[in-house]
């Protein structure tokens, strides 16, 4: 068996083998959906929590003889010497959901996070006339999806919300309580954080949207079952996966691909932002006409 650093694609194979290191199941579904149509095989590695786990995942996929790897990078990936070695040797890699500066050009497929954030910000400025807000994240602002969403929200609002960082996505959200009476709205970086934030606010007798308005991002399934239902941004995650798989096949065939590939998003208006049911329907109809 070849050592991991030279265990590259067998140029005589007819069907691509694609390795997947992606947490989001909808993106994984899109990758597998595309690959099943063309007869390519997919090898999915379970969620990786840290740098060492990411390295082991790459080694595992290489030992399976994959022709390329589609992965969701993290801040840890910047220090991944195995990943850098692969990129240095032109091994096909595609990033999804976020981009990082790892020192090599990597084709990336992401939601247009700036556009989605701007839609949220503009809605809150134009419809709800908010003057103050905070932006809550559990990840570093160097992650593309995190800062692009923030920049979009900022430009849509025409002011800069204060950035609040919680230790981890399922961590302690109590620090947001002190802002509940000081700001008009809380923008959470994603829906899972928003739901945890809503739970914390409600436990402290803070009413949504009367006392404070809450917004998320992703249109995750939880956004529809939380009470009040969450205003958010819908990403076509399956299309992100399909696009990434298509790029991967092109890379394996040594074809040129675009480095930056953005998938557009859609604003989903629900009650957590302060819109009543009829207002929600009117906003959605107006957006569809435009």
Buried (B, 14 or more C-beta within 10 A) or exposed (E): EEEBBEBBBEEEEEEBBBBBBBBBEBBBBBBBBBBEEEEBBBBBBEEBEEBEBBBBBBBBBBEEBBBBBBBBBBEBBBEBEBBBBBBEEEBBBBBBBBBBEBEEEBBBBBBBBBBBBBBBBBBBBEBBEBEEBBBBBBBEBEBBBBBBBBBBBBBBBEBEBEBBBBEEBEEEBEBBBEBBEEBBBBBBBBBBBBBBBBEBBBEEEBEBBEEBBBBBBBBBEBBEEBEBBBBBBBBBBBBBBBBBBBBBBBBBEEEEBEEEBBBEBBBBBBBBBBBEEEBBEEBBEEEEEE
